[in-house]
Amino acid sequence: MKENPSFLKEQIITYLGNKRALLSFLNNGFKVAKKELGKDKFSFCDIFSGSGVVSRFAKAHSNYILANDLEDYSKLINECYLANKDKDLPQNIKKYYKNLIQNLDFQKGFISELYAPKDDDDIKKNERVFYTFKNALYLDTIRQKIENEIPKELRHFFIAPLIYEASVHSNTSGVFKGFYKGKDGIGKFGGEGQNALKRIKGEIELKMPIFSNFSCEFEVMQKDANMLAKELDFFDVVYLDPPYNQHPYSSNYFMLNLIANYKKPEEISKISGIPKDWNRS
């Protein structure tokens, strides 16, 4: 059996140090590990899972996966995409999905209030311009509907694909510490060069989650890596890929956490709107 190619290419968030380019290299490493272990499948631990792409890739090679990351968005992403596609799960999700996206009654929320201009064609000074107004309104509407209409045990199957859409169709270079502006310092889609407008202004649309063709036991954790390392039992293969510097990722991806939890921040920074209580671990 081969892996679903879409599973390793689609619905992967835009992320610093994303490891998609390393998958062929990791595949060779996995082959060596299997040979050394004398196993066709191994237990696998991804301590800094981030976008979750390495854990996804490991699913075809593993009999057990532990994916860990401190960030709320990463937890939801891993809970969604590491899930095993039994015969009932896709149909169950599809039933709710159809009701969720039909007859949308758009509702304003804190994303359209705090992180998008009121008029895309007349952006004012001091307005934040992370999204087009329409996309921000869509994020607010769908995220509120997920909270109100989807059973708690299924919400991650809808929030994770929405987080992916929010990471792609943003007026940023990939991180949310700032948004593109014109030379006058006012927010501008694509910046002064109006770059990547097709991506930035492309309409956000919630899609069904993509699943692996393989199944294995898995666990998702949200612990400090130093503490987790002391608690772990034996694993055949451990993947260690810490952040490239000592700056925490939470401020870079605060928007994804806001969408993950959908709680209006009480206090935010003046320019980018970063919540003052972002995770500094």
C-alpha positions in Angstrom: 0.0 0.0 0.0 1.2 3.5 -0.9 0.6 6.7 1.0 -2.0 9.2 -0.1 0.2 11.7 -2.0 -2.2 14.6 -1.0 -1.6 13.8 2.7 2.0 14.8 2.4 1.5 17.8 0.1 -1.7 19.5 1.0 -3.2 21.3 4.1 0.3 21.8 5.6 0.5 25.2 7.2 3.0 27.9 6.1 5.8 27.5 8.6 9.4 28.6 9.3 11.6 25.6 8.8 8.9 23.5 7.3 10.4 20.0 6.7 8.6 19.1 3.4 11.9 19.4 1.5 13.5 16.9 3.9 11.0 14.1 3.5 13.1 12.1 0.9 16.1 12.5 3.2 14.0 11.3 6.2 12.8 8.4 4.1 16.3 7.2 3.7 16.9 7.5 7.4 13.7 5.5 8.1 15.0 2.7 5.9 18.3 2.6 7.7 16.4 2.6 11.1 14.2 -0.3 10.0 17.1 -2.3 8.9 19.1 -1.7 12.1 16.0 -2.5 14.2 15.0 -5.5 12.2 11.4 -4.1 12.1 9.0 -3.1 9.3 7.3 -0.6 11.7 8.8 1.4 14.5 7.7 3.5 17.4 8.3 7.2 16.6 8.5 10.4 18.7 8.4 13.9 17.2 9.3 16.2 20.1 9.0 19.6 18.3 6.2 18.7 15.8 5.3 22.2 14.6 3.4 21.9 11.3 3.2 18.1 11.9 4.5 17.2 8.5 7.2 14.9 9.8 4.8 13.0 12.0 2.5 12.7 9.0 5.3 11.2 7.0 6.2 8.8 9.8 2.6 7.4 9.8 3.3 5.0 7.0 6.4 3.7 8.8 5.2 3.5 12.4 3.2 1.4 14.8 3.0 4.2 17.3 3.5 7.9 17.1 3.9 10.5 19.8 3.7 14.1 18.5 4.5 16.9 20.9 4.5 20.7 20.6 3.7 23.5 23.0 1.5 25.4 20.6 -2.3 25.0 20.6 -2.6 25.1 16.8 0.0 22.3 16.5 -1.9 20.2 18.9 -5.1 20.6 16.9 -3.3 20.0 13.6 -1.7 16.7 14.9 -5.0 15.5 16.4 -6.7 16.0 13.0 -4.1 14.7 10.6 -2.7 11.8 12.6 -6.2 10.4 13.1 -6.9 7.0 11.6 -9.4 6.9 8.8 -11.8 4.2 9.7 -14.9 3.5 7.6 -17.2 5.8 9.5 -15.0 8.8 10.2 -15.0 10.5 6.8 -18.8 10.1 6.4 -19.4 11.4 9.9 -17.2 14.5 9.2 -18.9 15.0 5.8 -22.3 15.1 7.4 -21.4 18.0 9.6 -19.2 19.6 6.9 -22.2 20.0 4.5 -24.3 21.7 7.2 -21.4 23.9 8.2 -20.7 25.5 4.9 -24.2 25.7 3.5 -26.3 28.9 3.8 -23.6 30.9 5.6 -25.0 33.8 7.6 -21.9 35.9 8.0 -21.1 37.0 11.6 -18.6 39.6 12.6 -16.1 38.6 15.3 -12.8 39.7 16.7 -10.7 38.7 13.7 -12.6 41.0 11.3 -12.8 43.6 14.1 -9.1 43.6 15.0 -7.1 42.2 12.2 -8.6 43.4 8.9 -9.5 46.7 7.3 -13.1 47.8 7.2 -12.8 48.5 3.5 -10.1 46.7 1.5 -10.1 49.6 -1.1 -9.7 52.3 1.5 -7.3 51.1 4.2 -6.9 53.6 7.0 -3.8 54.4 9.1 -3.5 52.2 12.2 -5.8 49.5 10.7 -4.3 46.0 10.8 -4.2 44.3 7.5 -3.6 40.6 8.1 -6.6 39.5 5.9 -9.0 40.9 3.4 -12.2 41.9 5.2 -14.1 39.1 3.5 -11.6 36.4 4.6 -11.6 37.7 8.1 -15.4 37.6 8.2 -15.3 34.1 6.8 -12.9 33.0 9.6 -15.1 34.6 12.2 -18.2 33.0 10.8 -16.9 29.5 10.3 -15.0 29.4 13.6 -18.1 30.5 15.5 -20.2 27.9 13.7 -17.7 25.1 14.5 -17.9 26.1 18.2 -21.7 26.1 18.2 -22.6 23.2 15.8 -19.8 20.6 15.9 -19.4 18.1 18.8 -16.3 18.8 20.8 -14.7 15.4 19.9 -14.9 16.3 16.2 -14.0 20.0 16.2 -10.3 19.5 15.4 -11.3 18.0 12.1 -12.7 21.4 11.1 -10.4 23.8 13.0 -7.2 22.3 11.6 -8.1 22.8 7.9 -9.3 26.3 8.8 -6.0 27.0 10.4 -4.3 25.9 7.2 -6.4 28.3 5.1 -5.6 31.1 7.5 -1.9 30.5 7.3 -1.9 30.6 3.5 -4.3 33.5 2.7 -2.7 36.1 4.9 -1.1 39.4 4.1 2.3 38.3 5.5 5.5 36.6 4.4 4.5 33.5 6.5 4.8 34.8 10.1 2.3 37.0 11.9 4.6 39.4 13.7 3.7 42.0 11.0 1.8 42.4 7.8 2.7 44.0 4.5 2.5 47.8 4.3 3.1 50.5 1.7 5.9 52.9 1.8 3.7 55.3 3.8 3.5 52.7 6.6 -0.2 52.0 6.0 -1.2 48.4 5.6 -1.3 47.3 1.9 -2.0 43.9 0.4 1.2 42.5 -1.0 3.2 45.6 0.2 4.5 48.3 -2.0 5.4 45.7 -4.7 1.9 44.2 -4.4 3.5 40.7 -4.3 1.6 37.4 -4.0 -1.8 39.0 -4.4 -3.4 35.8 -5.8 -2.4 34.0 -2.6 -3.2 36.9 -0.2 -6.5 37.8 -1.7 -7.6 34.3 -2.6 -10.8 33.4 -0.8 -10.6 31.3 2.3 -12.7 28.2 1.9 -13.0 25.4 4.5 -12.2 22.0 3.1 -12.6 18.4 4.3 -9.4 17.2 6.1 -7.1 14.9 4.3 -6.1 11.5 5.9 -3.4 9.0 5.6 -3.9 5.6 3.9 -2.1 4.1 6.9 -3.3 3.6 10.5 -1.3 3.4 13.7 -1.7 4.2 17.4 -0.8 7.8 18.2 -0.8 10.3 21.0 -0.6 14.1 20.9 1.1 15.9 23.8 1.6 19.6 24.6 4.6 19.6 27.0 7.9 21.4 27.4 10.5 19.2 25.6 12.9 19.1 28.5 10.2 17.8 30.8 8.8 15.4 28.2 12.3 13.9 27.6 12.4 12.9 31.3 9.0 11.1 31.1 9.4 9.2 27.9 9.6 5.5 27.7 11.8 3.8 25.0 11.2 4.8 21.4 12.8 3.2 18.4 13.1 6.5 16.5 13.1 10.1 18.0 13.1 13.1 15.7 14.6 16.2 17.4 14.1 19.5 15.5 14.1 22.4 17.9 13.4 26.0 16.8 16.2 27.5 14.8 16.8 30.1 17.4 15.7 30.9 21.0 12.8 33.1 20.0 9.5 31.4 20.9 7.2 30.6 18.0 4.0 31.8 19.7 4.4 35.4 18.7 5.2 34.4 15.1 2.0 32.3 14.9 -0.3 34.0 17.4 -3.0 34.3 14.8 -3.2 30.5 14.4 -3.6 30.1 18.2 -6.3 32.7 18.2 -8.2 30.7 15.5 -7.5 27.5 17.4 -9.0 28.7 20.6 -11.2 31.5 19.3 -11.1 33.7 22.4 -10.9 37.5 21.9 -7.6 38.7 23.4 -8.1 41.1 26.3 -4.9 43.0 25.7 -2.9 43.3 22.5 0.2 45.0 21.1 -0.6 48.3 19.3 0.8 47.6 15.8 0.5 43.8 15.2 -2.2 43.0 17.7 -0.2 40.2 19.4 -1.9 39.1 22.6 0.1 40.2 25.7 -0.3 36.7 27.2 1.3 34.8 24.3 3.2 31.7 25.3 6.8 32.7 26.0 8.1 29.2 26.9 
